[in-house]
Amino acid sequence: MKPKKQTLQRELFGAHFSEMLNPEHPLYVLAERIDWQQFDVAIDSCYADELGRPGVNTRLMVGLMYLKHAFNESDESVVARWVENPYWQFFCGFEYMQHDPPVDSSMMSKWRKRVGAERLEKLLEVTIHTALAMKAIKPKELEKVNVDTTVQEKAIAFPTDARLYQKMRVALVRHAKALNLPLRQSYRFVGKQLLFKQHRYAHAKQMKRAAKMTRKLKTLLGRVVRDIERKAPKRRGQIVDEALHELLVLAHRLLAQTRDSKNKLYSVHAPEVECIAKGKAHKRYEFGCKASVATTSKSNWIVGAQALHGNPYDGHTLERAIEQVKRLTRNTPSDVIVDKGYQGHGYQGEAMVHVVRTIPKRATRAVRRMLKRRAAVEPTIGHLKSDNRLSRNHLTGKAGDRINTLLAAAGYNLRKLLRWVVFLPVLQSMLRLVTILWLKIRRKDAPSRLASA
């Protein structure tokens, strides 16, 4: 059923937020400037008209998503802090102080899955158009865009063969017990001892002994797989339980892979994880998925962010990045600046792509300044990872990768909007002071100009 709306009935003894909060607080100002009705139109379409229980209020959930990624909170902590902070409650559409959590933290995960990444792209779009309405972004700034890629790491342990064999065997045994399959042996204690020995031998640089323990763990996994395949209920040669069938497919994939195999399995609970080598000295390999980020060249507002699976070549992601920028900003960029990783991109469109190899000496000052600004996208990616939860993604599946990237970008833009609200009065007073000083200088110079004339 459609989400329920907030009731505007006044409380008899409660103080209204407009009477107790500071109207100049950044969150108070943003709550008034954001057009919240856009979310009702975009998100209510994924609910039925009359059947079922009414959904949670859309503005409340959108506000919680904004606050979570703007202030680097988890689902549990953002709900707990919401109860303590009246400005967060006003930002989410409430008019009186609430003393109980608005939703259970698990509701946020269910809401994200129901809405999907396509509709959640609206959260990033609204931050861009709110900044344009508040004149934090000038429309001319959208003509020059920097594009770069990074790795969004998944919340998994470092994948080693021994650990993967152990985790896969544990997952299979747990699921078989849930189906009441009488296994010959689960190897619960033996597997734990072998994994412990493998870690100790590897730490002591006794690699032959460590490899022997790894082979034993692989043998135990093979025994459990064959035992389950014999005893699992089948229909026309296929295992009836779909979850068990998927686990067995992953187990065969894990048993068959070697050092030089393609499409390796790096996590049991997140099989979509890819190994991406970025050439970093301190971290040779990162496990997750590639993410593309597009920012304005002058002021570093994020105008595009998306997760890319399959470890694509950077140049092949450029067209999708530019299409997203057009969709979110409703404007076609004239210049797109990228690094050498985008050579041979093959993009053919209205935008002119500048691949920064070395800045030519004969270039004009404006072109040199534009090409030098390409490096400004790097600290933006750093802030996304350190402040907006892009460094380690805890959301499940490929859809979780796409959602986390979009919400991290929306949280980054929201933080910039909050800073803009704080510093705008300071900038206006400085501009007013400079204007007064300039007028005084003009008045002093006026008699001398008249005498010379």
C-alpha positions in Angstrom: 0.0 0.0 0.0 1.1 3.6 -0.6 3.3 5.1 2.2 1.4 7.0 4.9 1.7 10.8 5.1 2.8 12.7 8.2 0.0 14.0 10.4 0.1 17.8 11.0 -2.1 17.7 14.1 -0.8 20.0 16.9 0.1 18.6 20.3 -1.6 20.1 23.3 1.4 20.4 25.6 4.3 19.9 23.1 6.5 22.7 21.8 6.5 23.1 18.0 10.0 22.8 16.4 9.5 26.3 14.8 9.4 27.7 18.4 12.4 25.9 19.8 14.9 25.4 16.9 17.3 27.9 15.4 15.9 28.7 11.9 19.5 29.6 10.8 20.8 26.0 11.5 22.0 24.4 8.2 19.7 21.4 8.5 16.8 23.6 9.3 17.5 25.7 6.2 18.0 22.6 4.0 14.8 21.0 5.2 12.9 24.1 3.9 14.8 24.3 0.6 14.6 20.7 -0.6 11.6 19.8 -2.7 10.5 16.7 -0.9 7.4 16.1 -3.1 9.7 14.8 -5.9 10.5 11.7 -3.8 6.8 10.9 -3.3 6.3 10.9 -7.1 9.4 8.8 -7.8 9.2 6.3 -5.0 5.5 5.8 -4.4 5.2 4.0 -7.7 6.9 0.9 -6.2 3.9 0.4 -3.8 0.5 -1.0 -4.4 -2.5 1.4 -4.4 -4.7 -0.3 -1.8 -3.5 -3.8 -0.9 -1.4 -4.5 2.2 0.0 -2.6 5.1 0.8 1.1 4.4 4.5 1.8 3.7 6.7 3.9 5.9 6.7 7.7 5.2 8.9 8.4 2.2 10.3 11.7 3.5 11.4 10.0 6.8 13.3 7.2 4.9 14.9 9.6 2.4 16.0 11.9 5.3 17.5 8.9 7.2 19.4 7.9 4.0 20.7 11.4 3.6 21.8 11.7 7.2 23.4 8.2 7.3 25.7 8.9 4.4 26.3 12.6 5.2 27.5 11.9 8.7 29.0 8.4 8.1 26.6 6.4 10.3 25.3 2.8 10.2 21.7 1.9 10.0 21.6 1.3 13.8 23.5 4.4 14.8 21.5 6.8 12.5 18.2 5.7 14.1 19.7 6.0 17.6 21.1 9.5 17.0 17.8 10.5 15.3 16.0 10.2 18.6 18.5 12.5 20.3 18.8 15.2 17.7 15.7 17.5 17.1 17.3 19.0 14.0 17.5 15.5 12.4 13.8 15.0 13.3 12.8 18.3 11.7 14.9 17.4 8.6 12.9 14.2 8.3 9.6 16.1 8.4 8.5 15.9 12.0 7.1 19.0 13.9 7.3 17.8 17.5 10.0 16.1 19.5 9.9 12.3 19.2 11.2 10.1 22.0 11.0 6.7 20.3 12.8 5.4 17.2 10.8 6.1 14.1 11.5 2.7 12.5 13.5 -0.4 13.2 17.0 -0.3 11.7 16.2 -3.4 9.6 13.5 -1.4 7.9 16.1 0.7 6.1 17.6 -2.4 4.4 14.2 -3.6 3.3 13.3 -0.1 2.0 16.5 0.1 0.0 15.9 -3.2 -1.6 12.3 -2.4 -2.4 13.0 1.0 -4.0 16.1 -0.1 -6.0 19.1 1.8 -7.4 17.2 3.3 -10.3 14.8 5.3 -8.0 17.4 6.1 -5.4 19.3 8.0 -8.1 16.7 10.7 -7.4 18.5 11.4 -4.1 21.6 12.5 -5.9 19.7 14.4 -8.5 17.8 16.4 -5.9 21.0 17.5 -4.2 22.4 18.9 -7.5 19.2 20.8 -8.3 18.9 22.1 -4.7 22.5 23.4 -5.0 21.6 25.1 -8.3 18.5 26.7 -6.7 20.5 28.0 -3.8 23.2 29.3 -6.2 25.9 27.1 -4.7 26.5 25.8 -8.2 26.5 28.1 -11.2 24.9 26.5 -14.3 28.1 27.3 -16.3 30.1 25.0 -13.9 28.2 22.0 -15.3 29.9 22.5 -18.7 33.3 21.2 -17.5 33.3 17.8 -15.8 36.1 15.6 -14.4 35.6 11.8 -14.5 37.6 9.1 -12.8 37.2 5.6 -11.4 38.0 4.0 -8.1 37.4 0.7 -6.3 34.5 0.3 -3.9 35.7 -2.5 -1.6 33.3 -5.1 -0.2 33.1 -6.0 3.4 34.8 -9.4 3.1 37.9 -10.9 4.7 41.1 -11.2 2.7 40.5 -14.3 0.5 42.8 -17.2 1.0 42.2 -20.7 -0.3 42.2 -22.2 3.2 39.7 -19.7 4.5 37.4 -20.1 1.5 37.4 -23.9 1.7 36.5 -23.7 5.4 33.7 -21.1 5.0 32.2 -22.9 2.1 32.1 -26.2 4.0 30.5 -24.4 7.0 27.9 -22.8 4.8 27.0 -26.2 3.2 26.8 -28.0 6.5 24.6 -25.3 8.1 22.2 -25.4 5.1 22.1 -29.2 5.1 21.2 -29.3 8.8 18.4 -26.8 8.2 17.0 -29.3 5.6 17.5 -32.2 8.0 20.0 -34.1 5.7 21.8 -36.9 7.6 25.4 -36.1 6.7 28.0 -38.8 7.2 30.4 -36.3 8.9 30.4 -32.5 9.2 34.2 -32.1 10.0 33.3 -29.2 12.3 36.2 -29.6 14.8 38.7 -31.1 12.3 38.2 -28.2 9.8 38.7 -25.6 12.5 42.0 -27.2 13.7 43.3 -27.5 10.1 42.5 -23.8 9.4 44.3 -22.8 12.7 47.4 -24.9 11.7 47.4 -23.4 8.2 47.5 -19.9 9.6 50.3 -20.7 12.1 52.4 -22.5 9.5 52.0 -19.6 7.0 52.9 -17.1 9.7 56.1 -19.1 10.5 57.0 -19.2 6.8 56.6 -23.0 6.7 54.9 -23.0 3.4 55.0 -26.7 2.6 53.2 -27.5 5.8 50.7 -24.7 5.2 50.0 -26.0 1.7 49.5 -29.5 3.1 46.8 -28.1 5.5 45.1 -26.3 2.6 45.0 -29.5 0.6 43.3 -31.3 3.5 40.7 -28.5 3.9 40.0 -28.9 0.1 39.6 -32.6 0.6 37.1 -32.2 3.4 35.1 -29.7 1.3 35.0 -32.2 -1.6 33.7 -35.0 0.8 30.9 -32.8 2.1 29.9 -31.7 -1.4 29.6 -35.3 -2.6 27.8 -36.4 0.5 25.2 -33.7 0.1 24.7 -34.4 -3.6 24.0 -38.0 -2.8 21.4 -37.3 -0.1 19.7 -34.1 -1.2 16.2 -34.6 -2.6 16.1 -34.3 -6.4 13.4 -33.9 -9.0 14.3 -34.9 -12.6 18.0 -35.0 -11.7 18.0 -31.5 -10.2 18.2 -30.6 -6.5 14.9 -29.3 -5.3 16.2 -26.6 -2.9 17.4 -23.6 -4.9 19.6 -22.1 -2.2 21.4 -25.4 -1.7 21.8 -25.8 -5.4 23.4 -22.4 -5.7 25.8 -23.2 -2.8 26.8 -26.4 -4.5 27.5 -24.6 -7.8 29.7 -22.1 -5.9 31.5 -25.0 -4.2 32.3 -26.7 -7.5 33.5 -23.4 -8.8 35.8 -23.0 -5.8 37.1 -26.6 -6.1 37.9 -26.2 -9.8 39.6 -22.8 -9.7 43.4 -22.6 -9.8 45.9 -19.8 -9.5 45.5 -18.8 -13.1 41.8 -19.2 -13.4 39.4 -16.5 -14.6 36.2 -15.5 -12.8 37.5 -16.7 -9.5 35.3 -16.9 -6.3 36.7 -14.6 -3.6 33.8 -14.7 -1.1 31.1 -17.2 -0.2 28.5 -14.7 1.0 29.4 -12.2 -1.8 30.2 -14.1 -5.0 29.9 -10.9 -7.1 33.2 -9.6 -5.6 36.0 -9.0 -8.2 39.8 -8.7 -7.8 40.9 -5.3 -9.1 44.6 -4.4 -9.4 45.2 -0.6 -9.2 49.0 -0.6 -9.1 49.2 0.8 -5.6 52.4 0.0 -3.7 50.7 -0.3 -0.3 47.7 -2.4 -1.6 48.3 -4.4 -4.8 44.8 -5.8 -5.0 41.4 -4.6 -3.9 38.3 -6.8 -3.7 35.0 -5.3 -4.6 33.8 -3.5 -7.8 34.8 -0.5 -9.8 33.0 2.8 -9.3 32.9 5.8 -11.6 32.7 9.3 -10.2 32.0 12.6 -12.2 32.5 16.0 -10.6 32.3 19.6 -11.7 35.8 20.9 -12.6 35.6 24.1 -10.6 33.9 23.4 -7.3 33.9 19.5 -7.1 30.2 18.9 -6.8 29.4 15.2 -7.7 27.2 15.1 -10.7 27.5 11.4 -11.4 28.3 8.2 -9.5 27.7 4.5 -10.4 29.1 1.1 -9.6 30.4 -0.9 -12.5 30.7 -4.7 -12.4 32.8 -7.0 -14.5 36.0 -4.9 -14.0 35.6 -3.0 -17.3 38.3 -0.9 -18.9 38.1 2.7 -17.8 37.6 4.0 -21.3 34.6 1.8 -21.9 32.8 3.3 -18.8 33.1 6.9 -20.1 29.9 6.9 -22.2 27.8 5.6 -19.4 29.3 8.2 -17.0 28.5 11.1 -19.4 25.0 9.8 -20.0 24.4 9.8 -16.2 25.6 13.3 -16.0 23.2 14.4 -18.7 20.3 12.6 -16.9 21.0 14.1 -13.5 21.9 17.6 -14.4 19.6 17.9 -17.5 22.6 19.5 -19.2 25.2 18.2 -21.7 28.8 18.9 -20.6 31.0 20.5 -23.2 34.4 19.4 -21.8 35.2 16.1 -20.0 38.6 15.8 -18.5 40.0 12.3 -17.7 43.4 10.7 -17.0 45.6 8.4 -19.1 43.6 5.4 -18.1 40.9 6.5 -20.5 43.1 6.4 -23.6 41.3 4.7 -26.5 37.9 5.4 -25.0 36.1 5.4 -28.3 33.4 7.9 -27.1 31.6 9.7 -29.9 29.2 12.3 -28.7 28.6 16.0 -28.1 31.2 16.4 -25.3 34.9 16.9 -26.0 37.0 14.5 -24.1 40.5 15.7 -22.9 42.9 12.9 -21.9 45.5 14.5 -19.7 48.9 13.0 -20.5 51.2 16.0 -20.3 49.9 19.6 -20.4 51.1 21.1 -23.7 53.2 24.2 -23.4 51.5 25.9 -26.3 48.1 25.6 -24.7 46.2 28.7 -23.7 46.0 29.7 -20.0 42.4 28.7 -19.8 43.1 25.2 -21.3 46.1 24.7 -19.0 44.0 25.6 -16.0 41.2 23.3 -17.0 43.6 20.3 -17.5 45.3 21.0 -14.2 41.9 20.8 -12.5 41.5 17.1 -13.4 43.5 16.1 -10.3 40.8 17.8 -8.1 38.6 14.6 -8.5 41.1 12.6 -6.5 40.5 14.3 -3.1 36.8 14.1 -3.8 37.1 10.3 -4.0 39.1 10.3 -0.8 36.4 12.2 1.0 33.8 9.8 -0.4 35.7 6.9 1.1 36.6 8.5 4.5 33.4 10.5 5.2 30.6 8.9 3.2 30.9 5.1 3.5 32.4 4.3 0.1 35.5 2.7 1.5 33.8 -0.5 2.6 30.4 -1.6 1.3 28.2 -3.6 3.7 25.2 -3.8 1.4 24.5 -7.2 -0.2 24.7 -8.1 -3.9 25.3 -6.1 -7.0 22.3 -3.9 -6.2 23.9 -3.0 -2.9 27.0 -1.9 -4.7 25.0 0.4 -6.9 22.9 1.8 -4.1 25.9 2.5 -1.8 27.7 4.4 -4.5 24.7 6.6 -5.2 24.0 7.3 -1.6 27.6 8.1 -0.8 27.6 10.7 -3.6 24.3 12.1 -2.3 25.8 12.3 1.3 28.9 14.1 -0.1 26.8 16.8 -1.8 24.6 17.2 1.3 27.7 17.9 3.4 28.8 20.6 0.8 25.3 22.1 1.0 25.5 22.3 4.8 28.9 24.0 4.6 27.5 26.4 2.0 24.6 27.4 4.3 27.1 28.0 7.1 29.6 30.1 5.1 27.1 32.0 2.9 26.4 34.8 5.5 30.2 35.2 5.9 30.7 35.4 2.2 27.9 37.9 1.8 29.2 40.1 4.7 32.7 40.0 3.1 31.3 41.0 -0.3 29.3 43.8 1.3 32.5 45.1 3.0 34.5 45.0 -0.2 31.8 46.8 -2.0 31.7 49.6 0.6 35.5 50.0 0.6 35.5 50.1 -3.2 32.8 52.8 -3.2 34.8 54.9 -0.6 37.9 54.7 -2.8 35.9 55.8 -5.8 34.5 58.8 -3.9 38.1 59.8 -2.9 39.4 59.6 -6.4 36.5 61.5 -7.9 37.8 65.1 -7.3 41.2 64.2 -8.7 39.6 62.8 -11.9 37.5 66.0 -12.2 40.6 68.3 -11.8 42.6 66.4 -14.4 39.7 66.6 -16.8 
